[in-house]
Amino acid sequence: MNYGALLPEIIMMGGAIVALLGGSFLPRRRQALVTWFAIAVACGSAATAAVSTRPPTVFSDSYALDNATTTIRILVPLATAVVMLIGRQEFRGSARESETASLLLLAALGTVVLAGANDLLIVATGFLLATVPLYALIGLSRSPAAAEATIKTYLLGAIFGVVMVFGITVLVGVAGGSTYPELQQALPHVPAAAIALGFIGVLAGLLFKAGAVPGHFWVPDAAEGAGIGIAAFITTVPKLGALIALARVVDVIPGTVNAPLLVGVLAAASMILGTLAAFWQRSAPRLLGWSTVGQVGFLLMPVAVIGAEPSARAALLMYLVFYAVTNLALFAAIAALPGRTTIPSWRGAAREHPVITSVVLVGLLSLVGTPPTAVFVGKLAVFTATWQGGMPWLVVIAAAVSVASLFYALRWVSVAFQAPTEPRPHPAAVQLQAVTAVTLGALVIVAVASSPPLLQL
């Protein structure tokens, strides 16, 4: 057993345990040490993943260490570290600061495991590890909205989790094995109805994790009810592992079942519903929650053609990286101006906080797919891969939805550039979050230069 190949995961698991135990013995005034320790652990895990040499698979082909897993091993811990910086203001002094850091590391670990899973049983394990901490994280703010979001997330997670386990049971039962090489060998000789039943079950669970239709209902409520830092996490990190896991599953389903068409239809439904629902939202986190539902629709496009187009995997990874940077930049901007959590409250922000408003402008234009922003490059790669993969109809729908999404982006930005109707005091910008927002906003533009290497993955 090559346990050394799992060093990045081991670092995160050990860090989560140490953070939980260490926080139990530290006084509240020193709980910040746990958060900074967790940030160091996340960065250390990402650095280890970046420099480690690895075999293609470990543990009897049950865990893949390919380019997709490596990308997620680097991206997820770094995104988690950024989330801790974004939420630093609300975490500081909390009675549950150490628990928050530990839960974030555990949820990040589950996301990485989900992405690397090359075995349906590992998919179930990663799903649980990535999902259960979210229930506690969403409810940490102890508000009525957070309580409602926690209950909704828990109930949906339980239902979709059971459906996923049922689907895994069916596929493993008819194939006589759970690893993907075993499935690829056995499933072509299995009745198509059994494969379809099992695949739909697994698909349902992973779509819940990604926040796509029909498992999307929890995302906007959780984004609005949780704190800004936690909202940034749940709208960014979970989908990073879930979409890679889904791409691996779709790739092993034989042609006797039209899995690409089903994924393509759900992609169209997600992008249309998420974009239209974001139009008239007043809460900025809730707007971004609906936006992330729409973005998952775009991310499902390369998943739908993963078996037909060689460039689809690289396009998916590129879009995941660029979307993560963009979404975190927007939440960092909201966290930097704590008095402006609703769209109307951003009136006059361009005059009072021009730099932070610029980050919001760049971030929203990136989500829409406006050149020369990062997500534009990701969308271009995704559209190309989907068209070449034989789904031009999905590209046409995605292009129309991208144009329509300009509405909610310009609605937010236009409010920020309007003069305030009456003087209203707003707190000064929080420096740590402001620096984080500006840094990420710059990366939304600079990250375009990293697109050629990503296309080689």
Secondary structure, DSSP 8 states (H G I E B T S, - for coil): --GGGGHHHHHHHHHHHHHHHHHHHS-GGGTHHHHHHHHHHHHHHHHHHHH----SEETTTTEE-SHHHHHHHHHHHHHHHHHHHHTHHHHTT-TTHHHHHHHHHHHHHHHHHHHHB-BHHHHHHHHHHHHHHHHHHHGGG--HHHHHHHHHHHHHHHHHHHHHHHHHHHHHHHHT--BHHHHHHHGGGS-HHHHHHHHHHHHHHHHHHHT-TTS-THHHHHHHHS-HHHHHHHTTHHHHHHHHHHHHHHHHS-TTS-HHHHHHHHHHHHHHHHHHHHTT--BHHHHHHHHHHHHHHHHHHHHHTTTT-TTHHHHHHHHHHHHHHHHHHHHHHHHHSTT--BSGGGTTHHHH-HHHHHHHHHHHHHHHT-TTSHHHHHHHHHHHHHHHTT-HHHHHHHHHHHHHTHHHHHHHHHHHTS--SS--------HHHHHHHHHHHHHHHHGGGGHHHHHT-
